[in-house]
Amino acid sequence: MTYNDFQKIEPQDINQNPFKLIDDDWFLLSAGNLETFNTMTASWGGMGILWNKPVVFCFVRPQRYTYKFMESNELFTMSFFTESHRQALNLCGKVSGRQTDKMKATGLKPIESPGGSVFYEQARLMFECRKLYFSDIDPEHFLLDKINANYPKKDYHRMYIGEILSCYNNYK
């Protein structure tokens, strides 16, 4: 199976609630290529228009194995799944790709995206994105003190903004 087996859609034709997609359904954030990549489950991010482009933004802590791949690759993907894959998403969010073969452990099947990054055969919605910008979260800019509770280890996220280059769905 390849991405050609999925329906290509324009980002503005996504008819999914982004709050549900990202916060409730979660997604796999992946960077690298089929030879060497990592993926992690994420639920912080968003999508919209910035610099006249359809974009997504997502967050990665520096100690996550995926961070290395996000830093060393121009492209990344966001893959969304049905509820039947919740167990795989849970595992990808709890174990590190440094010690665990997540694909073997979950049964997810990586496929090559149009730009040479990684999608998943079982995904129902996929974005391939090119990094446009990054910024490290700076606690000096928090306007509410209680936000710091998300960072007991002071391991502040890096935010990535990516242009959506291609979007595919596999709704069944």
N, C-alpha and C positions, 0 to 999 in steps of 0.2 A: 504494500500500500504506500502511496505517496500523497503529497499535498494535493496533487491533481485529482485525487479521488474525492476531495471535499469541494463544497461550493464556495467559490470566491465571492465575497461581498465587500461593499464599500463600508468603511467605518460608520458613516452616517446612517447606514441601513441596519445597524445593530438595534434590535428591538427588545433588548434585555435591560432590566433595571440595574444600573451600575452599582448601586449600593448593595443589592442582593448578590450580584455576581462576585463582587470583591469581598465584602464582609461576611456574608452568609455562606456562599458556595465555595469561596477561596479559589486560588489558582496556583499553578506551578509556574514559577519563575525559573527560566532556564537560560544558560549562556554557554557558549562553546559550540562544538560541532560533533558529529556522530562519533568521531574518534575519541574525543575527550571533552566532556561537558559535565556540568552538575546542575541539579535542580533542587529547588526548595519550595515548600508550601508558603504562601504569603496571603495576607488578608488586609494589608495596609496599602492603599494606593487609590488611584482615581483615573478618570479620563475626561478629555474635553478638547478645547481648541486653544492653542498657544502659538504665537508667531505665525498665524495663518495656517497652521498644520493640525491635523488630528493627532493628539498625543495621549500617552498614558504616563503616569508617574507611579513609582514604586520605591520601596525602602528596603535596604539590606544593612544589617549590622556588620561591622568589620571582621568579627571573629567567625562569621559564617563562611563555609567553604565556597559557596556560590559567589561571595564577594570577589574572590580571586578571578573567577571567570567573568564576572561583570566588568572588572577593571581591565582585563586583557582582551576583550572582544568588543567590536563595534556594535554588534547586534545582540539582541536578547529576545526571548519569546515569553508570552503569557498564554497559558493553556488552561481552559476551564472545562470541567467535567460534570457529569450527572452525579446525583447523590449516590449512585451505586459504586462510585469510586472513592467514597469518603475514607475508607480504611487506608487506601493507598496514599491519599493526601495527608492523613494523620501520620503515617510512617515517614513520608518525605519531609514532614515538619519536625519530627522528633529525632531522627538519626542523621548523622553526618555522612556525606558521600566520601569523606576521607577513609572511613572504616567499613562502610556498607555499600554494596552494589544495590542501589535503590531500584534499578530496573528489574533485577533478578528477584528482589524481595517483594516487589509490588505486582509484577507481571505487566507493567506498562511497557509499551512497545514504541521506542523512539523512531521517528522518521525524519528525513531531511526536509527542512523548510526551503522556500524559494531562494533565500540568501545563503543557505548552507548551515543554518543553525538547527535547532531541534524542536520539532513538534511531537505530538503523541497520537498514535493511531486511535486511541480511545477517547480523545478530547472531543468536546462538542462545539467549542469555539476557540479559535487560536488567533493571536496577533503576533506578527513579526515586527520588531521595532528597531530603529537605529537610535543609539544614544545621541542626544542633542546637548545635554547639560547634566551636571551633577552638583550637589551641594551637601555639605555635612551639616547635620542638625547642630545648632549652637544653643546650648542651654541659656546663654545670656539673652537670647531673644524670646524665651518663653514668657508669655503674658499671664499665664496662670501657674502658680507655684506647684499645683498638684500634678502637672504634666511630668515633673521630675520623677514621680512615683513609677513611671514606665522605665526608668533607667537606674535601678539600684546599683548597677555595676559601672555606671557612667559610660556605657558602651553605645554611644549615640549613633543612630542610623546615618547612612548616606542615602540621599534621595537622588534617583535617576529620573530624568524626563526623556522619553523616547518618542520619536515620530512613528506612528503606525504606518509601516510600509505595505503590509498586506494583511488581510483578514480573511479567515476561512471559517465556515461553520459546517457542522456535521450533525445537524438536528435530525433526530429520527422519530 
